[in-house]
Amino acid sequence: MSPWPVVLVHGARTSRSQWDLQLPGLRAAGHEVLTPDLPGHGTRRAEPFLLEAALAGIEDALATAPGQGPVHLVGSSLGGLLAIAVAGRRPARLGSLTACGAAVRPSPLTARLYAALIAATDRLPGAGADADPRLLRLLLGADGSRAYLRGGRADLETVGSALRAVGPLDPLRDLHRTQAPVTFLHGRFDQLRLHERSLTAAAAHGRLVVLPYGTHLVNLTRPGRYTAELLRVLASAEGAARAEDPARAARGSSAV
């Protein structure tokens, strides 16, 4: 039985290229992979960031993934918050949800504060929209910085729009609505672990996996170990689904 397809949703500022270092491992394990760009990012940099457009793009990726069966949805940071919101809308093909570096309950206030932090970071030498690759290599490593930058970087206006848009989201409510397996997967030193336990508990089939290493962009700084852990998470979700409902896991989906 073939592994389910995977939709990977990137975080703020970067693009679909954030997942470059995971693609070989996922494909070698038999997964078909889709990596949509969010509005204002990557191939969609000319578009304004609008919440409904972002959610619709993720839903389209789930709907158009190869085959007719369930699909894994994986999101990092901003992409993780959006993936949780999509899961709360009960898309028919959602097989599992993995949120990476997104264990936080946003609010308009925290969104403004985080946007201000990003803006302050941007003023550091070599850290602006045209970031000095040497600084990023120091932070992310050569391969990680290359993947982070390959699709370009969104500007601060887009980041501010994105953070304001997710401020009113309610991941606790959305997770209560989600019957698919949910995993919060992040590095030990990730700054967005604030509400990991309450959010994990909100999901009917929630699991928390804290890696013993890594910061917010652990998929770029420790790509090999992270990819292996992600594959274990996806395989576990598929195994649980097949044990509970073999027919759906094998051939298709009803709404979750």
CORWOFEN-V156565 format. One record per residue. RES is the residue in three letters. NEAR is the number of other C-alpha atoms within 8 Angstrom. Layout:
BEGIN
[[RES & NEAR] [RES & NEAR]]
END
This chain:
BEGIN
[[MET & 3] [SER & 5] [PRO & 9] [TRP & 11] [PRO & 13] [VAL & 13] [VAL & 16] [LEU & 13] [VAL & 17] [HIS & 19] [GLY & 13] [ALA & 12] [ARG & 9] [THR & 16] [SER & 16] [ARG & 14] [SER & 12] [GLN & 12] [TRP & 12] [ASP & 9] [LEU & 13] [GLN & 11] [LEU & 9] [PRO & 8] [GLY & 9] [LEU & 13] [ARG & 10] [ALA & 7] [ALA & 7] [GLY & 8] [HIS & 12] [GLU & 11] [VAL & 11] [LEU & 10] [THR & 10] [PRO & 11] [ASP & 12] [LEU & 13] [PRO & 12] [GLY & 12] [HIS & 16] [GLY & 14] [THR & 7] [ARG & 10] [ARG & 10] [ALA & 7] [GLU & 7] [PRO & 8] [PHE & 12] [LEU & 10] [LEU & 9] [GLU & 6] [ALA & 9] [ALA & 12] [LEU & 12] [ALA & 8] [GLY & 10] [ILE & 13] [GLU & 10] [ASP & 8] [ALA & 11] [LEU & 13] [ALA & 7] [THR & 6] [ALA & 13] [PRO & 6] [GLY & 4] [GLN & 9] [GLY & 12] [PRO & 14] [VAL & 14] [HIS & 14] [LEU & 15] [VAL & 14] [GLY & 17] [SER & 14] [SER & 15] [LEU & 12] [GLY & 12] [GLY & 18] [LEU & 14] [LEU & 12] [ALA & 16] [ILE & 13] [ALA & 13] [VAL & 12] [ALA & 14] [GLY & 12] [ARG & 8] [ARG & 11] [PRO & 11] [ALA & 8] [ARG & 14] [LEU & 15] [GLY & 13] [SER & 14] [LEU & 15] [THR & 13] [ALA & 18] [CYS & 13] [GLY & 17] [ALA & 13] [ALA & 13] [VAL & 10] [ARG & 9] [PRO & 11] [SER & 10] [PRO & 9] [LEU & 7] [THR & 9] [ALA & 13] [ARG & 11] [LEU & 8] [TYR & 9] [ALA & 11] [ALA & 8] [LEU & 8] [ILE & 8] [ALA & 9] [ALA & 8] [THR & 9] [ASP & 10] [ARG & 8] [LEU & 8] [PRO & 6] [GLY & 8] [ALA & 12] [GLY & 11] [ALA & 9] [ASP & 7] [ALA & 9] [ASP & 9] [PRO & 7] [ARG & 6] [LEU & 10] [LEU & 11] [ARG & 12] [LEU & 8] [LEU & 8] [LEU & 12] [GLY & 11] [ALA & 8] [ASP & 10] [GLY & 13] [SER & 14] [ARG & 8] [ALA & 14] [TYR & 13] [LEU & 10] [ARG & 7] [GLY & 12] [GLY & 10] [ARG & 12] [ALA & 14] [ASP & 8] [LEU & 8] [GLU & 6] [THR & 11] [VAL & 12] [GLY & 10] [SER & 10] [ALA & 12] [LEU & 13] [ARG & 11] [ALA & 9] [VAL & 13] [GLY & 12] [PRO & 9] [LEU & 9] [ASP & 9] [PRO & 11] [LEU & 10] [ARG & 9] [ASP & 13] [LEU & 14] [HIS & 11] [ARG & 11] [THR & 12] [GLN & 9] [ALA & 11] [PRO & 13] [VAL & 13] [THR & 13] [PHE & 17] [LEU & 12] [HIS & 15] [GLY & 14] [ARG & 10] [PHE & 8] [ASP & 12] [GLN & 8] [LEU & 10] [ARG & 11] [LEU & 7] [HIS & 9] [GLU & 11] [ARG & 7] [SER & 8] [LEU & 13] [THR & 13] [ALA & 9] [ALA & 11] [ALA & 14] [ALA & 11] [HIS & 8] [GLY & 12] [ARG & 10] [LEU & 10] [VAL & 8] [VAL & 9] [LEU & 9] [PRO & 6] [TYR & 7] [GLY & 14] [THR & 11] [HIS & 12] [LEU & 10] [VAL & 12] [ASN & 11] [LEU & 15] [THR & 11] [ARG & 9] [PRO & 12] [GLY & 8] [ARG & 7] [TYR & 10] [THR & 12] [ALA & 9] [GLU & 8] [LEU & 8] [LEU & 9] [ARG & 8] [VAL & 9] [LEU & 10] [ALA & 9] [SER & 8] [ALA & 11] [GLU & 13] [GLY & 8] [ALA & 8] [ALA & 11] [ARG & 12] [ALA & 7] [GLU & 6] [ASP & 8] [PRO & 9] [ALA & 8] [ARG & 12] [ALA & 13] [ALA & 9] [ARG & 8] [GLY & 11] [SER & 11] [SER & 7] [ALA & 7] [VAL & 9]]
END
